[in-house]
Amino acid sequence: MNLDTDKKIIVLAISGASGVQYGIRLLEQLLTHGHKVYLLVTRAAHVVISMETELSWPANTHELQSQLCKRYGVKEDQLEVCGENEWASPIASGSSSVDAMVVCPCSMGTLSSIAVGASANLLERAADVILKERKKLVLVPRETPFSDIHLENMLKLSRMDAIIMAANPGFYNKPDTIDDLVDFMVARILDHIGIAQQLQPRWGE
């Protein structure tokens, strides 16, 4: 699949919160529509993926990249799987050509580290870069209820222009399946990073 000039470069991070289905479906949509993806999967996310899905994602980044490229029928220049300590990755620098970053799902630990600029791993550093370069950062927390700490961190990030998009699918489209609920959220994420989607009709359409 060739990348067109209007295609975007997106960092997608899947952290160790419940709701990895959202991130996996988002990855599929980005790749099948020709967008370049830098994928980060935390160690905790690998555990959750094995618990919540029937998928078996290898921990080795090269093996995972090969597996996903084959699964989605894309070339390896369209998907780059990065390790948590891969500091030489382009996404660790503000000079990269990345358009936006999505952390989906976003654990409260990840959100907290981003809020304080910890930059202790590549995910946190990539998010820090996005914030300092004033690019689009979308965080998809899947937690309930929220503590004061969670809310304060989300407010802090929102004031930095990050988009806090809690995984709260709507029901006005009368979903029939869990996939419909997942698609609702993925459609909203795509809307916010400026990528056309046909997963869900818009209100009133």
Backbone as JSON Lines, residues from 0, in Angstrom:
{"i":0,"aa":"M","n":[0.85,-1.19,0.0],"ca":[0.0,0.0,0.0],"c":[0.88,1.24,0.0]}
{"i":1,"aa":"N","n":[0.72,2.1,-0.95],"ca":[1.51,3.32,-1.04],"c":[0.88,4.43,-0.19]}
{"i":2,"aa":"L","n":[1.73,5.21,0.43],"ca":[1.25,6.32,1.24],"c":[1.03,7.53,0.34]}
{"i":3,"aa":"D","n":[-0.18,8.07,0.36],"ca":[-0.48,9.26,-0.42],"c":[0.01,10.5,0.33]}
{"i":4,"aa":"T","n":[0.13,11.6,-0.4],"ca":[0.65,12.82,0.21],"c":[-0.28,13.37,1.29]}
{"i":5,"aa":"D","n":[-1.56,13.0,1.26],"ca":[-2.49,13.51,2.26],"c":[-2.6,12.6,3.47]}
{"i":6,"aa":"K","n":[-1.81,11.55,3.49],"ca":[-1.86,10.63,4.63],"c":[-1.07,11.19,5.81]}
{"i":7,"aa":"K","n":[-1.49,10.81,7.0],"ca":[-0.89,11.33,8.22],"c":[0.1,10.34,8.83]}
{"i":8,"aa":"I","n":[0.94,10.86,9.7],"ca":[1.86,10.06,10.48],"c":[1.42,10.12,11.93]}
{"i":9,"aa":"I","n":[1.04,8.99,12.47],"ca":[0.42,8.94,13.79],"c":[1.23,8.04,14.73]}
{"i":10,"aa":"V","n":[1.43,8.51,15.94],"ca":[1.97,7.66,17.0],"c":[0.77,7.07,17.75]}
{"i":11,"aa":"L","n":[0.7,5.76,17.81],"ca":[-0.35,5.08,18.56],"c":[0.29,4.28,19.68]}
{"i":12,"aa":"A","n":[-0.06,4.62,20.9],"ca":[0.44,3.9,22.07],"c":[-0.7,3.15,22.73]}
{"i":13,"aa":"I","n":[-0.47,1.88,23.02],"ca":[-1.43,1.06,23.74],"c":[-0.81,0.76,25.1]}
{"i":14,"aa":"S","n":[-1.41,1.32,26.15],"ca":[-0.87,1.12,27.49],"c":[-1.72,0.08,28.23]}
{"i":15,"aa":"G","n":[-1.35,-0.18,29.48],"ca":[-1.93,-1.33,30.19],"c":[-3.24,-1.09,30.89]}
{"i":16,"aa":"A","n":[-4.17,-0.39,30.26],"ca":[-5.52,-0.24,30.8],"c":[-6.45,-1.23,30.11]}
{"i":17,"aa":"S","n":[-7.56,-1.52,30.73],"ca":[-8.58,-2.32,30.07],"c":[-9.1,-1.54,28.87]}
{"i":18,"aa":"G","n":[-9.56,-2.28,27.84],"ca":[-10.08,-1.61,26.66],"c":[-9.1,-1.6,25.5]}
{"i":19,"aa":"V","n":[-8.21,-2.6,25.45],"ca":[-7.23,-2.64,24.36],"c":[-7.91,-2.8,23.0]}
{"i":20,"aa":"Q","n":[-9.16,-3.27,23.0],"ca":[-9.91,-3.41,21.74],"c":[-10.0,-2.08,21.0]}
{"i":21,"aa":"Y","n":[-10.1,-0.99,21.74],"ca":[-10.16,0.33,21.11],"c":[-8.86,0.61,20.34]}
{"i":22,"aa":"G","n":[-7.74,0.36,20.98],"ca":[-6.46,0.63,20.34],"c":[-6.2,-0.26,19.15]}
{"i":23,"aa":"I","n":[-6.59,-1.53,19.26],"ca":[-6.38,-2.48,18.16],"c":[-7.23,-2.11,16.95]}
{"i":24,"aa":"R","n":[-8.46,-1.73,17.2],"ca":[-9.34,-1.32,16.1],"c":[-8.85,-0.02,15.47]}
{"i":25,"aa":"L","n":[-8.35,0.89,16.27],"ca":[-7.8,2.14,15.75],"c":[-6.59,1.85,14.87]}
{"i":26,"aa":"L","n":[-5.74,0.95,15.3],"ca":[-4.58,0.56,14.5],"c":[-5.01,0.03,13.14]}
{"i":27,"aa":"E","n":[-6.0,-0.83,13.15],"ca":[-6.52,-1.39,11.9],"c":[-7.01,-0.3,10.96]}
{"i":28,"aa":"Q","n":[-7.77,0.64,11.5],"ca":[-8.32,1.72,10.67],"c":[-7.21,2.6,10.09]}
{"i":29,"aa":"L","n":[-6.24,2.92,10.9],"ca":[-5.15,3.77,10.42],"c":[-4.35,3.09,9.31]}
{"i":30,"aa":"L","n":[-4.04,1.82,9.5],"ca":[-3.22,1.11,8.52],"c":[-3.99,0.83,7.23]}
{"i":31,"aa":"T","n":[-5.22,0.38,7.35],"ca":[-5.97,0.01,6.15],"c":[-6.34,1.23,5.31]}
{"i":32,"aa":"H","n":[-6.28,2.43,5.91],"ca":[-6.53,3.65,5.14],"c":[-5.24,4.38,4.77]}
{"i":33,"aa":"G","n":[-4.11,3.69,4.91],"ca":[-2.87,4.18,4.34],"c":[-2.05,5.13,5.17]}
{"i":34,"aa":"H","n":[-2.37,5.29,6.46],"ca":[-1.61,6.2,7.3],"c":[-0.39,5.5,7.89]}
{"i":35,"aa":"K","n":[0.68,6.26,8.09],"ca":[1.9,5.73,8.7],"c":[1.7,5.7,10.21]}
{"i":36,"aa":"V","n":[2.08,4.58,10.84],"ca":[1.88,4.43,12.28],"c":[3.19,4.03,12.96]}
{"i":37,"aa":"Y","n":[3.51,4.76,14.01],"ca":[4.53,4.32,14.96],"c":[3.75,3.71,16.14]}
{"i":38,"aa":"L","n":[3.95,2.44,16.38],"ca":[3.17,1.73,17.41],"c":[4.03,1.43,18.63]}
{"i":39,"aa":"L","n":[3.51,1.8,19.8],"ca":[4.13,1.5,21.07],"c":[3.18,0.63,21.89]}
{"i":40,"aa":"V","n":[3.64,-0.52,22.33],"ca":[2.83,-1.41,23.15],"c":[3.6,-1.67,24.44]}
{"i":41,"aa":"T","n":[3.07,-1.24,25.57],"ca":[3.79,-1.4,26.83],"c":[3.74,-2.86,27.29]}
{"i":42,"aa":"R","n":[4.61,-3.19,28.22],"ca":[4.62,-4.55,28.77],"c":[3.28,-4.87,29.42]}
{"i":43,"aa":"A","n":[2.73,-3.9,30.14],"ca":[1.43,-4.12,30.77],"c":[0.34,-4.32,29.73]}
{"i":44,"aa":"A","n":[0.44,-3.62,28.6],"ca":[-0.55,-3.78,27.53],"c":[-0.52,-5.2,26.96]}
{"i":45,"aa":"H","n":[0.66,-5.77,26.83],"ca":[0.75,-7.15,26.35],"c":[-0.02,-8.1,27.28]}
{"i":46,"aa":"V","n":[0.07,-7.85,28.58],"ca":[-0.67,-8.68,29.54],"c":[-2.17,-8.52,29.33]}
{"i":47,"aa":"V","n":[-2.63,-7.28,29.17],"ca":[-4.06,-7.02,29.01],"c":[-4.56,-7.61,27.68]}
{"i":48,"aa":"I","n":[-3.77,-7.48,26.62],"ca":[-4.17,-8.04,25.32],"c":[-4.39,-9.54,25.44]}
{"i":49,"aa":"S","n":[-3.51,-10.22,26.17],"ca":[-3.67,-11.68,26.34],"c":[-4.89,-12.01,27.19]}
{"i":50,"aa":"M","n":[-5.29,-11.1,28.07],"ca":[-6.46,-11.33,28.94],"c":[-7.77,-11.01,28.24]}
{"i":51,"aa":"E","n":[-7.8,-9.93,27.45],"ca":[-9.05,-9.42,26.91],"c":[-9.35,-9.86,25.48]}
{"i":52,"aa":"T","n":[-8.36,-10.43,24.81],"ca":[-8.57,-10.83,23.42],"c":[-8.04,-12.25,23.19]}
{"i":53,"aa":"E","n":[-8.28,-12.75,22.0],"ca":[-7.74,-14.05,21.61],"c":[-6.42,-13.89,20.85]}
{"i":54,"aa":"L","n":[-5.91,-12.67,20.79],"ca":[-4.7,-12.39,20.04],"c":[-3.45,-12.8,20.81]}
{"i":55,"aa":"S","n":[-2.42,-13.12,20.07],"ca":[-1.12,-13.45,20.66],"c":[-0.08,-12.55,20.02]}
{"i":56,"aa":"W","n":[0.21,-11.44,20.67],"ca":[1.18,-10.48,20.15],"c":[2.54,-10.75,20.77]}
{"i":57,"aa":"P","n":[3.56,-11.04,19.97],"ca":[4.9,-11.28,20.52],"c":[5.47,-10.03,21.17]}
{"i":58,"aa":"A","n":[6.25,-10.23,22.22],"ca":[6.87,-9.1,22.92],"c":[7.99,-8.48,22.1]}
{"i":59,"aa":"N","n":[8.63,-9.26,21.25],"ca":[9.71,-8.76,20.41],"c":[9.14,-7.8,19.36]}
{"i":60,"aa":"T","n":[9.68,-6.59,19.3],"ca":[9.11,-5.56,18.42],"c":[9.21,-5.93,16.95]}
{"i":61,"aa":"H","n":[10.3,-6.55,16.54],"ca":[10.46,-6.91,15.13],"c":[9.47,-8.01,14.73]}
{"i":62,"aa":"E","n":[9.28,-8.97,15.62],"ca":[8.32,-10.04,15.35],"c":[6.9,-9.48,15.3]}
{"i":63,"aa":"L","n":[6.58,-8.57,16.22],"ca":[5.25,-7.97,16.24],"c":[5.01,-7.16,14.98]}
{"i":64,"aa":"Q","n":[6.01,-6.38,14.57],"ca":[5.86,-5.58,13.36],"c":[5.6,-6.47,12.15]}
{"i":65,"aa":"S","n":[6.37,-7.54,12.02],"ca":[6.19,-8.47,10.9],"c":[4.81,-9.1,10.92]}
{"i":66,"aa":"Q","n":[4.35,-9.5,12.11],"ca":[3.04,-10.14,12.25],"c":[1.91,-9.19,11.88]}
{"i":67,"aa":"L","n":[2.0,-7.95,12.35],"ca":[0.93,-6.99,12.1],"c":[0.91,-6.53,10.65]}
{"i":68,"aa":"C","n":[2.08,-6.36,10.05],"ca":[2.14,-5.99,8.63],"c":[1.49,-7.07,7.78]}
{"i":69,"aa":"K","n":[1.75,-8.31,8.13],"ca":[1.16,-9.43,7.39],"c":[-0.35,-9.47,7.61]}
{"i":70,"aa":"R","n":[-0.76,-9.26,8.84],"ca":[-2.19,-9.32,9.16],"c":[-2.99,-8.26,8.42]}
{"i":71,"aa":"Y","n":[-2.44,-7.04,8.35],"ca":[-3.18,-5.94,7.74],"c":[-2.78,-5.68,6.29]}
{"i":72,"aa":"G","n":[-1.86,-6.47,5.79],"ca":[-1.49,-6.37,4.38],"c":[-0.8,-5.07,4.02]}
{"i":73,"aa":"V","n":[0.1,-4.63,4.89],"ca":[0.83,-3.38,4.63],"c":[2.33,-3.65,4.62]}
{"i":74,"aa":"K","n":[3.07,-2.75,4.0],"ca":[4.52,-2.87,3.97],"c":[5.11,-2.34,5.27]}
{"i":75,"aa":"E","n":[6.33,-2.79,5.57],"ca":[6.94,-2.44,6.85],"c":[7.35,-0.98,6.96]}
{"i":76,"aa":"D","n":[7.34,-0.24,5.84],"ca":[7.62,1.2,5.95],"c":[6.39,1.98,6.39]}
{"i":77,"aa":"Q","n":[5.24,1.3,6.48],"ca":[4.02,1.97,6.92],"c":[3.78,1.78,8.42]}
{"i":78,"aa":"L","n":[4.36,0.73,8.98],"ca":[4.18,0.45,10.41],"c":[5.54,0.23,11.05]}
{"i":79,"aa":"E","n":[5.83,0.99,12.09],"ca":[7.07,0.8,12.83],"c":[6.72,0.58,14.29]}
{"i":80,"aa":"V","n":[7.01,-0.63,14.77],"ca":[6.77,-0.95,16.17],"c":[8.01,-0.58,16.96]}
{"i":81,"aa":"C","n":[7.83,0.24,17.99],"ca":[8.97,0.75,18.77],"c":[8.97,0.17,20.17]}
{"i":82,"aa":"G","n":[10.16,-0.09,20.68],"ca":[10.3,-0.56,22.05],"c":[10.25,0.59,23.03]}
{"i":83,"aa":"E","n":[9.94,0.28,24.28],"ca":[9.78,1.33,25.3],"c":[11.07,2.09,25.57]}
{"i":84,"aa":"N","n":[12.22,1.49,25.29],"ca":[13.5,2.14,25.54],"c":[14.25,2.46,24.26]}
{"i":85,"aa":"E","n":[13.53,2.59,23.17],"ca":[14.14,2.86,21.87],"c":[14.32,4.37,21.68]}
{"i":86,"aa":"W","n":[15.31,4.91,22.36],"ca":[15.48,6.36,22.42],"c":[15.9,6.97,21.09]}
{"i":87,"aa":"A","n":[16.42,6.15,20.16],"ca":[16.83,6.68,18.86],"c":[15.68,6.77,17.87]}
{"i":88,"aa":"S","n":[14.49,6.39,18.29],"ca":[13.32,6.47,17.41],"c":[13.04,7.92,17.02]}
{"i":89,"aa":"P","n":[12.59,8.16,15.8],"ca":[12.26,9.53,15.37],"c":[11.25,10.22,16.29]}
{"i":90,"aa":"I","n":[10.34,9.44,16.88],"ca":[9.27,10.06,17.67],"c":[9.78,10.6,19.01]}
{"i":91,"aa":"A","n":[11.06,10.36,19.33],"ca":[11.64,10.91,20.56],"c":[12.12,12.33,20.37]}
{"i":92,"aa":"S","n":[12.02,12.85,19.14],"ca":[12.53,14.19,18.84],"c":[11.45,15.1,18.28]}
{"i":93,"aa":"G","n":[11.54,16.36,18.62],"ca":[10.62,17.35,18.08],"c":[10.8,17.61,16.6]}
{"i":94,"aa":"S","n":[11.9,17.12,16.04],"ca":[12.15,17.3,14.61],"c":[11.42,16.29,13.74]}
{"i":95,"aa":"S","n":[10.73,15.34,14.37],"ca":[10.01,14.31,13.6],"c":[8.82,14.94,12.87]}
{"i":96,"aa":"S","n":[8.33,14.21,11.87],"ca":[7.21,14.71,11.07],"c":[5.87,14.15,11.53]}
{"i":97,"aa":"V","n":[5.8,13.69,12.76],"ca":[4.57,13.13,13.31],"c":[3.48,14.2,13.35]}
{"i":98,"aa":"D","n":[2.26,13.8,12.98],"ca":[1.12,14.74,12.99],"c":[0.36,14.74,14.31]}
{"i":99,"aa":"A","n":[0.24,13.57,14.92],"ca":[-0.57,13.47,16.15],"c":[-0.19,12.2,16.89]}
{"i":100,"aa":"M","n":[-0.59,12.14,18.15],"ca":[-0.36,10.95,18.97],"c":[-1.64,10.6,19.71]}
{"i":101,"aa":"V","n":[-1.91,9.3,19.8],"ca":[-3.06,8.79,20.54],"c":[-2.58,7.73,21.51]}
{"i":102,"aa":"V","n":[-2.97,7.84,22.77],"ca":[-2.72,6.79,23.75],"c":[-4.06,6.14,24.03]}
{"i":103,"aa":"C","n":[-4.23,4.91,23.56],"ca":[-5.55,4.26,23.56],"c":[-5.42,2.76,23.78]}
{"i":104,"aa":"P","n":[-5.84,2.26,24.92],"ca":[-6.32,3.0,26.09],"c":[-5.15,3.6,26.86]}
{"i":105,"aa":"C","n":[-5.47,4.56,27.7],"ca":[-4.46,5.25,28.49],"c":[-4.67,4.92,29.97]}
{"i":106,"aa":"S","n":[-3.72,4.22,30.53],"ca":[-3.8,3.9,31.95],"c":[-3.61,5.16,32.79]}
{"i":107,"aa":"M","n":[-4.05,5.12,34.03],"ca":[-3.88,6.27,34.91],"c":[-2.41,6.51,35.23]}
{"i":108,"aa":"G","n":[-1.61,5.43,35.28],"ca":[-0.18,5.59,35.5],"c":[0.48,6.31,34.34]}
{"i":109,"aa":"T","n":[0.1,5.93,33.11],"ca":[0.64,6.59,31.93],"c":[0.22,8.05,31.89]}
{"i":110,"aa":"L","n":[-1.06,8.29,32.17],"ca":[-1.57,9.67,32.16],"c":[-0.82,10.53,33.17]}
{"i":111,"aa":"S","n":[-0.58,9.97,34.36],"ca":[0.13,10.7,35.4],"c":[1.55,11.05,34.96]}
{"i":112,"aa":"S","n":[2.23,10.08,34.35],"ca":[3.61,10.32,33.91],"c":[3.68,11.37,32.82]}
{"i":113,"aa":"I","n":[2.71,11.36,31.92],"ca":[2.67,12.38,30.86],"c":[2.4,13.76,31.47]}
{"i":114,"aa":"A","n":[1.52,13.79,32.47],"ca":[1.14,15.07,33.08],"c":[2.32,15.76,33.76]}
{"i":115,"aa":"V","n":[3.26,14.97,34.29],"ca":[4.4,15.57,34.99],"c":[5.66,15.61,34.13]}
{"i":116,"aa":"G","n":[5.55,15.16,32.88],"ca":[6.7,15.21,31.98],"c":[7.81,14.27,32.37]}
{"i":117,"aa":"A","n":[7.46,13.1,32.89],"ca":[8.47,12.16,33.4],"c":[9.45,11.7,32.31]}
{"i":118,"aa":"S","n":[8.92,11.39,31.13],"ca":[9.76,10.95,30.0],"c":[10.68,9.8,30.38]}
{"i":119,"aa":"A","n":[10.15,8.85,31.16],"ca":[10.96,7.72,31.63],"c":[11.04,6.6,30.6]}
{"i":120,"aa":"N","n":[10.21,6.64,29.57],"ca":[10.28,5.66,28.5],"c":[9.87,6.36,27.2]}
{"i":121,"aa":"L","n":[9.9,5.62,26.1],"ca":[9.65,6.26,24.8],"c":[8.21,6.76,24.69]}
{"i":122,"aa":"L","n":[7.26,6.05,25.27],"ca":[5.87,6.51,25.22],"c":[5.74,7.88,25.87]}
{"i":123,"aa":"E","n":[6.28,7.99,27.08],"ca":[6.18,9.26,27.8],"c":[6.95,10.37,27.09]}
{"i":124,"aa":"R","n":[8.11,10.03,26.55],"ca":[8.9,11.03,25.82],"c":[8.17,11.48,24.55]}
{"i":125,"aa":"A","n":[7.58,10.52,23.82],"ca":[6.86,10.88,22.6],"c":[5.69,11.82,22.91]}
{"i":126,"aa":"A","n":[4.98,11.55,24.01],"ca":[3.87,12.42,24.4],"c":[4.39,13.79,24.8]}
{"i":127,"aa":"D","n":[5.53,13.84,25.5],"ca":[6.14,15.1,25.89],"c":[6.51,15.93,24.67]}
{"i":128,"aa":"V","n":[7.03,15.25,23.64],"ca":[7.38,15.92,22.39],"c":[6.14,16.52,21.73]}
{"i":129,"aa":"I","n":[5.07,15.74,21.68],"ca":[3.84,16.21,21.07],"c":[3.33,17.47,21.78]}
{"i":130,"aa":"L","n":[3.39,17.46,23.1],"ca":[2.92,18.62,23.86],"c":[3.8,19.84,23.61]}
{"i":131,"aa":"K","n":[5.11,19.65,23.65],"ca":[5.99,20.81,23.5],"c":[5.96,21.37,22.09]}
{"i":132,"aa":"E","n":[5.66,20.51,21.12],"ca":[5.58,20.97,19.73],"c":[4.19,21.47,19.37]}
{"i":133,"aa":"R","n":[3.29,21.47,20.35],"ca":[1.91,21.96,20.17],"c":[1.16,21.18,19.08]}
{"i":134,"aa":"K","n":[1.35,19.87,19.09],"ca":[0.62,19.01,18.16],"c":[-0.51,18.3,18.91]}
{"i":135,"aa":"K","n":[-1.32,17.56,18.19],"ca":[-2.51,16.96,18.77],"c":[-2.16,15.71,19.59]}
{"i":136,"aa":"L","n":[-2.55,15.69,20.86],"ca":[-2.39,14.54,21.74],"c":[-3.76,14.13,22.25]}
{"i":137,"aa":"V","n":[-4.16,12.91,21.95],"ca":[-5.45,12.38,22.39],"c":[-5.19,11.25,23.39]}
{"i":138,"aa":"L","n":[-5.76,11.38,24.58],"ca":[-5.62,10.37,25.63],"c":[-6.98,9.74,25.89]}
{"i":139,"aa":"V","n":[-7.02,8.41,25.88],"ca":[-8.3,7.68,26.01],"c":[-8.27,6.86,27.3]}
{"i":140,"aa":"P","n":[-8.57,7.49,28.44],"ca":[-8.58,6.73,29.7],"c":[-9.78,5.81,29.78]}
{"i":141,"aa":"R","n":[-9.57,4.65,30.39],"ca":[-10.65,3.7,30.6],"c":[-10.59,3.31,32.07]}
{"i":142,"aa":"E","n":[-11.19,4.12,32.89],"ca":[-11.13,3.94,34.34],"c":[-12.42,4.49,34.93]}
{"i":143,"aa":"T","n":[-12.87,3.88,36.0],"ca":[-14.04,4.43,36.69],"c":[-14.11,3.82,38.09]}
{"i":144,"aa":"P","n":[-14.45,4.62,39.11],"ca":[-14.58,6.08,39.07],"c":[-13.2,6.74,39.01]}
{"i":145,"aa":"F","n":[-13.19,8.05,38.79],"ca":[-11.96,8.8,38.79],"c":[-11.69,9.35,40.19]}
{"i":146,"aa":"S","n":[-10.45,9.22,40.64],"ca":[-10.06,9.84,41.91],"c":[-9.73,11.31,41.68]}
{"i":147,"aa":"D","n":[-9.53,12.04,42.76],"ca":[-9.12,13.44,42.63],"c":[-7.8,13.54,41.87]}
{"i":148,"aa":"I","n":[-6.9,12.59,42.1],"ca":[-5.6,12.6,41.41],"c":[-5.82,12.45,39.91]}
{"i":149,"aa":"H","n":[-6.67,11.5,39.51],"ca":[-6.96,11.3,38.08],"c":[-7.52,12.58,37.46]}
{"i":150,"aa":"L","n":[-8.49,13.16,38.14],"ca":[-9.16,14.35,37.61],"c":[-8.21,15.53,37.51]}
{"i":151,"aa":"E","n":[-7.36,15.69,38.52],"ca":[-6.39,16.79,38.49],"c":[-5.4,16.62,37.34]}
{"i":152,"aa":"N","n":[-4.95,15.38,37.13],"ca":[-4.01,15.12,36.03],"c":[-4.68,15.37,34.67]}
{"i":153,"aa":"M","n":[-5.93,14.97,34.54],"ca":[-6.64,15.18,33.28],"c":[-6.86,16.67,33.02]}
{"i":154,"aa":"L","n":[-7.21,17.41,34.07],"ca":[-7.4,18.85,33.92],"c":[-6.09,19.53,33.54]}
{"i":155,"aa":"K","n":[-5.02,19.1,34.17],"ca":[-3.69,19.67,33.87],"c":[-3.35,19.45,32.4]}
{"i":156,"aa":"L","n":[-3.58,18.24,31.9],"ca":[-3.28,17.93,30.5],"c":[-4.23,18.65,29.55]}
{"i":157,"aa":"S","n":[-5.49,18.76,29.93],"ca":[-6.44,19.47,29.1],"c":[-6.03,20.93,28.94]}
{"i":158,"aa":"R","n":[-5.49,21.52,29.99],"ca":[-5.03,22.91,29.93],"c":[-3.78,23.05,29.05]}
{"i":159,"aa":"M","n":[-3.12,21.92,28.77],"ca":[-1.99,21.91,27.83],"c":[-2.46,21.61,26.41]}
{"i":160,"aa":"D","n":[-3.77,21.59,26.22],"ca":[-4.41,21.34,24.92],"c":[-4.45,19.86,24.53]}
{"i":161,"aa":"A","n":[-4.15,18.96,25.45],"ca":[-4.39,17.54,25.18],"c":[-5.89,17.29,25.17]}
{"i":162,"aa":"I","n":[-6.32,16.34,24.36],"ca":[-7.73,15.96,24.32],"c":[-7.93,14.76,25.23]}
{"i":163,"aa":"I","n":[-8.77,14.91,26.23],"ca":[-9.09,13.8,27.14],"c":[-10.39,13.19,26.66]}
{"i":164,"aa":"M","n":[-10.31,12.0,26.11],"ca":[-11.49,11.37,25.52],"c":[-11.75,10.04,26.22]}
{"i":165,"aa":"A","n":[-12.43,10.11,27.34],"ca":[-12.71,8.88,28.09],"c":[-13.5,7.89,27.24]}
{"i":166,"aa":"A","n":[-13.21,6.63,27.42],"ca":[-13.85,5.58,26.61],"c":[-15.3,5.39,27.04]}
{"i":167,"aa":"N","n":[-16.15,6.33,26.61],"ca":[-17.57,6.33,26.96],"c":[-18.4,6.3,25.68]}
{"i":168,"aa":"P","n":[-18.6,5.13,25.08],"ca":[-19.36,5.08,23.83],"c":[-20.81,5.5,24.02]}
{"i":169,"aa":"G","n":[-21.35,6.15,22.99],"ca":[-22.75,6.56,23.04],"c":[-23.69,5.45,22.6]}
{"i":170,"aa":"F","n":[-24.96,5.62,22.87],"ca":[-25.95,4.6,22.55],"c":[-27.04,5.12,21.61]}
{"i":171,"aa":"Y","n":[-26.91,6.38,21.16],"ca":[-27.97,6.94,20.33],"c":[-28.0,6.32,18.94]}
{"i":172,"aa":"N","n":[-26.92,5.65,18.54],"ca":[-26.93,4.95,17.25],"c":[-27.47,3.52,17.37]}
{"i":173,"aa":"K","n":[-27.97,3.18,18.56],"ca":[-28.55,1.86,18.83],"c":[-27.6,0.73,18.44]}
{"i":174,"aa":"P","n":[-26.46,0.63,19.15],"ca":[-25.48,-0.41,18.83],"c":[-26.05,-1.81,19.05]}
{"i":175,"aa":"D","n":[-25.67,-2.73,18.17],"ca":[-26.13,-4.11,18.27],"c":[-25.06,-5.03,18.88]}
{"i":176,"aa":"T","n":[-23.8,-4.63,18.75],"ca":[-22.71,-5.49,19.18],"c":[-21.66,-4.69,19.95]}
{"i":177,"aa":"I","n":[-20.75,-5.41,20.59],"ca":[-19.62,-4.76,21.24],"c":[-18.76,-4.05,20.2]}
{"i":178,"aa":"D","n":[-18.64,-4.64,19.02],"ca":[-17.88,-4.0,17.95],"c":[-18.44,-2.63,17.61]}
{"i":179,"aa":"D","n":[-19.77,-2.49,17.66],"ca":[-20.38,-1.18,17.4],"c":[-19.96,-0.15,18.45]}
{"i":180,"aa":"L","n":[-19.87,-0.58,19.71],"ca":[-19.45,0.32,20.78],"c":[-17.99,0.72,20.61]}
{"i":181,"aa":"V","n":[-17.17,-0.25,20.22],"ca":[-15.75,0.05,19.97],"c":[-15.63,1.04,18.82]}
{"i":182,"aa":"D","n":[-16.38,0.79,17.74],"ca":[-16.31,1.66,16.57],"c":[-16.75,3.08,16.88]}
{"i":183,"aa":"F","n":[-17.69,3.24,17.8],"ca":[-18.14,4.58,18.19],"c":[-16.96,5.4,18.69]}
{"i":184,"aa":"M","n":[-16.18,4.8,19.6],"ca":[-15.04,5.52,20.17],"c":[-13.95,5.74,19.14]}
{"i":185,"aa":"V","n":[-13.67,4.73,18.34],"ca":[-12.62,4.86,17.33],"c":[-12.98,5.95,16.33]}
{"i":186,"aa":"A","n":[-14.25,6.03,15.96],"ca":[-14.7,7.08,15.05],"c":[-14.46,8.46,15.64]}
{"i":187,"aa":"R","n":[-14.74,8.62,16.93],"ca":[-14.54,9.92,17.58],"c":[-13.06,10.28,17.64]}
{"i":188,"aa":"I","n":[-12.21,9.27,17.89],"ca":[-10.77,9.52,17.91],"c":[-10.29,9.98,16.54]}
{"i":189,"aa":"L","n":[-10.72,9.28,15.51],"ca":[-10.34,9.64,14.14],"c":[-10.78,11.06,13.81]}
{"i":190,"aa":"D","n":[-11.98,11.42,14.24],"ca":[-12.47,12.79,14.02],"c":[-11.5,13.81,14.62]}
{"i":191,"aa":"H","n":[-11.02,13.52,15.82],"ca":[-10.21,14.51,16.54],"c":[-8.78,14.59,16.04]}
{"i":192,"aa":"I","n":[-8.32,13.59,15.31],"ca":[-6.98,13.7,14.72],"c":[-7.06,14.01,13.23]}
{"i":193,"aa":"G","n":[-8.26,14.39,12.78],"ca":[-8.43,14.89,11.42],"c":[-8.37,13.85,10.33]}
{"i":194,"aa":"I","n":[-8.85,12.64,10.65],"ca":[-8.84,11.55,9.66],"c":[-10.28,11.16,9.35]}
{"i":195,"aa":"A","n":[-10.61,11.14,8.08],"ca":[-11.97,10.79,7.65],"c":[-12.32,9.38,8.08]}
{"i":196,"aa":"Q","n":[-13.56,9.18,8.49],"ca":[-13.99,7.85,8.92],"c":[-15.43,7.61,8.49]}
{"i":197,"aa":"Q","n":[-15.74,6.36,8.28],"ca":[-17.09,5.95,7.91],"c":[-17.6,4.86,8.85]}
{"i":198,"aa":"L","n":[-17.04,4.82,10.05],"ca":[-17.44,3.8,10.99],"c":[-18.8,4.08,11.61]}
{"i":199,"aa":"Q","n":[-19.07,5.36,11.86],"ca":[-20.3,5.75,12.53],"c":[-20.91,6.97,11.84]}
{"i":200,"aa":"P","n":[-22.22,6.98,11.69],"ca":[-22.86,8.2,11.13],"c":[-22.81,9.31,12.16]}
{"i":201,"aa":"R","n":[-22.77,10.54,11.66],"ca":[-22.77,11.68,12.56],"c":[-24.2,12.0,13.03]}
{"i":202,"aa":"W","n":[-24.28,12.7,14.11],"ca":[-25.58,13.06,14.69],"c":[-26.43,13.75,13.63]}
{"i":203,"aa":"G","n":[-27.64,13.26,13.44],"ca":[-28.58,13.86,12.51],"c":[-28.45,13.37,11.08]}
{"i":204,"aa":"E","n":[-27.43,12.55,10.79],"ca":[-27.25,12.04,9.44],"c":[-27.93,10.69,9.29]}
